Amino acid sequence: MSTTYPIAVLIGSLRRDSLSRKMAHAVSALAPASLDLEIVEIGAMPHYNADLDEGTPPSEWLAFRQRIQTKQGVLFITPEFNRSIPGALKNAIDVGSRPYGQGALIGKPCAVISQSPGALGGFGANHHLRQPLVSLNMPVMQQPEAYIGNTAALFDEQGALSNEATREFLTKFMQSFAQWVERHV
């Protein structure tokens, strides 16, 4: 009997029809059966403020932390905003890292896919995202790296991945991620 690992997918862009969201749906379809990917929405959470963690934290934080706690890994899919990660994604990491030493994200194996309509594929965001993940002791998959450039040209009018080379790469990426999760849970 094979094991299935529940994986949270955190999307850096809040836009309903964003390229990152399209990418999340594409990789979910390409993932091996051992990964059960679920998009965990991050847009409704108030900004992290330690004062709010004293007493009763906001219900959105509690719900997010509980959902992440039930997952065995995390896949981050992000655009690049100003050569870094979007504020909503950083906020989700801050919320998920608390309370200090007990955060829901701590120690979970993860991987990063950055994407951009430009040629660099979100290189800056990918590397900035790795910094806080290290501080949370999250084993970040190092290879293969996923910087997906020119993303706007990779999807058809219905939002489906239409580029065969990208499909092959993402299939291999997701197979590697499944092995990474299995090794670190």
C-alpha positions as CSV (number, residue, x, y, z in Angstrom):
1,M,0.0,0.0,0.0
2,S,1.4,3.4,-1.0
3,T,1.4,6.4,1.2
4,T,-0.3,9.7,0.2
5,Y,1.1,12.9,1.6
6,P,-1.2,15.9,2.1
7,I,0.6,19.0,0.8
8,A,-0.4,22.6,1.3
9,V,0.0,24.8,-1.8
10,L,0.6,28.5,-0.9
11,I,0.2,30.9,-3.8
12,G,1.9,34.2,-3.6
13,S,-0.4,36.1,-5.9
14,L,-3.9,37.0,-4.6
15,R,-5.4,37.6,-8.1
16,R,-8.2,35.1,-8.9
17,D,-6.8,34.5,-12.4
18,S,-3.1,34.9,-11.7
19,L,-0.3,33.1,-13.5
20,S,0.8,31.6,-10.1
21,R,-2.7,30.2,-9.6
22,K,-2.7,28.7,-13.1
23,M,0.7,27.2,-12.3
24,A,-0.7,25.7,-9.1
25,H,-3.5,24.0,-11.0
26,A,-1.1,22.7,-13.6
27,V,1.3,21.2,-11.1
28,S,-1.6,19.7,-9.2
29,A,-2.6,17.8,-12.3
30,L,1.0,16.7,-12.9
31,A,1.7,15.6,-9.4
32,P,2.2,11.9,-8.7
33,A,-0.6,10.1,-6.8
34,S,1.5,10.1,-3.6
35,L,0.9,13.9,-3.3
36,D,-2.5,15.2,-2.3
37,L,-2.2,18.9,-3.1
38,E,-4.6,21.5,-1.6
39,I,-4.5,25.2,-2.2
40,V,-4.6,27.0,1.1
41,E,-5.8,30.6,0.6
42,I,-3.7,33.3,2.3
43,G,-5.4,36.6,1.3
44,A,-7.9,37.0,4.1
45,M,-5.4,37.0,7.0
46,P,-4.8,40.2,8.9
47,H,-1.2,41.3,8.9
48,Y,0.9,39.6,11.6
49,N,1.1,41.5,14.8
50,A,2.5,39.8,17.9
51,D,0.1,41.7,20.1
52,L,-2.8,39.9,18.4
53,D,-1.2,36.5,19.3
54,E,-1.6,37.3,23.0
55,G,-5.0,36.1,24.1
56,T,-7.2,35.0,21.2
57,P,-5.5,35.4,17.8
58,P,-7.7,36.3,14.8
59,S,-9.8,33.4,13.6
60,E,-8.2,33.6,10.1
61,W,-4.8,32.9,11.7
62,L,-6.1,30.0,13.7
63,A,-7.8,28.4,10.7
64,F,-4.7,28.8,8.5
65,R,-2.4,27.3,11.2
66,Q,-4.8,24.4,11.7
67,R,-4.9,23.6,8.0
68,I,-1.1,23.8,7.7
69,Q,-0.7,21.6,10.8
70,T,-2.6,18.8,9.0
71,K,-0.2,18.9,6.0
72,Q,3.1,17.0,5.7
73,G,4.7,19.4,3.2
74,V,4.3,22.8,1.5
75,L,4.7,23.8,-2.1
76,F,5.2,27.5,-2.6
77,I,4.3,29.0,-6.0
78,T,5.0,32.7,-6.3
79,P,5.4,35.6,-8.6
80,E,8.1,38.2,-8.1
81,F,7.1,41.6,-6.8
82,N,9.9,44.2,-6.8
83,R,12.6,41.5,-6.9
84,S,11.1,39.7,-3.8
85,I,8.1,37.8,-2.6
86,P,4.6,39.3,-2.4
87,G,3.7,40.7,1.1
88,A,0.7,38.4,1.4
89,L,3.0,35.4,1.1
90,K,5.5,36.8,3.7
91,N,2.5,37.4,6.0
92,A,1.4,33.8,5.7
93,I,4.9,32.6,6.6
94,D,4.9,34.9,9.6
95,V,1.5,33.8,10.8
96,G,2.4,30.1,10.2
97,S,5.7,30.4,12.0
98,R,4.0,31.4,15.3
99,P,3.7,30.9,18.2
100,Y,7.5,30.9,18.4
101,G,8.9,27.5,18.4
102,Q,5.5,25.8,17.7
103,G,4.5,27.2,14.4
104,A,2.6,25.0,11.9
105,L,5.2,25.5,9.2
106,I,8.2,24.5,11.3
107,G,10.2,21.5,9.9
108,K,7.8,20.7,7.0
109,P,9.6,19.7,3.7
110,C,8.9,22.2,1.0
111,A,9.7,23.3,-2.6
112,V,9.5,26.6,-4.4
113,I,8.3,27.4,-7.9
114,S,8.7,31.0,-9.0
115,Q,7.2,32.3,-12.2
116,S,7.2,35.5,-14.1
117,P,5.9,36.8,-17.4
118,G,9.5,38.0,-17.9
119,A,12.5,36.0,-18.8
120,L,14.1,35.6,-15.3
121,G,11.3,33.4,-14.0
122,G,11.1,35.1,-10.6
123,F,14.7,34.4,-9.6
124,G,14.8,37.1,-6.9
125,A,11.5,35.9,-5.3
126,N,12.6,32.3,-5.3
127,H,15.8,33.1,-3.4
128,H,14.2,35.6,-1.1
129,L,11.6,33.0,-0.2
130,R,14.2,30.5,0.8
131,Q,15.6,32.8,3.5
132,P,12.7,32.6,5.9
133,L,12.2,28.9,5.2
134,V,15.6,28.1,6.4
135,S,14.9,30.0,9.7
136,L,11.8,27.7,10.1
137,N,14.0,24.6,9.7
138,M,12.0,23.7,6.6
139,P,14.0,21.4,4.3
140,V,13.8,23.2,1.0
141,M,14.3,21.0,-2.1
142,Q,17.4,22.3,-3.8
143,Q,17.2,20.5,-7.2
144,P,15.6,20.8,-9.6
145,E,15.2,24.5,-9.3
146,A,12.0,26.0,-10.8
147,Y,12.2,29.5,-12.3
148,I,9.5,29.5,-14.9
149,G,9.9,32.5,-17.2
150,N,7.6,33.8,-20.0
151,T,4.6,32.2,-18.1
152,A,1.9,34.2,-19.9
153,A,2.8,32.3,-23.1
154,L,2.6,28.9,-21.4
155,F,-1.2,28.7,-20.9
156,D,-4.0,28.6,-23.4
157,E,-7.2,30.7,-23.2
158,Q,-8.8,28.3,-20.7
159,G,-5.8,28.5,-18.4
160,A,-4.4,25.0,-19.2
161,L,-0.7,24.5,-19.5
162,S,-0.1,24.3,-23.3
163,N,3.7,24.1,-23.5
164,E,5.0,20.5,-23.7
165,A,8.6,21.2,-22.6
166,T,7.3,23.0,-19.5
167,R,4.8,20.1,-18.8
168,E,7.7,17.6,-18.9
169,F,9.9,19.8,-16.6
170,L,7.1,20.3,-14.1
171,T,6.2,16.6,-14.1
172,K,9.9,15.8,-13.2
173,F,9.9,18.6,-10.6
174,M,6.8,17.1,-8.9
175,Q,8.2,13.6,-9.0
176,S,11.4,15.0,-7.3
177,F,9.2,16.8,-4.8
178,A,7.3,13.6,-3.9
179,Q,10.6,11.9,-3.2
180,W,11.8,14.9,-1.2
181,V,8.7,14.8,1.0
182,E,8.9,11.0,1.5
183,R,12.5,11.4,2.6
184,H,11.8,14.2,5.1
185,V,8.5,13.2,6.8
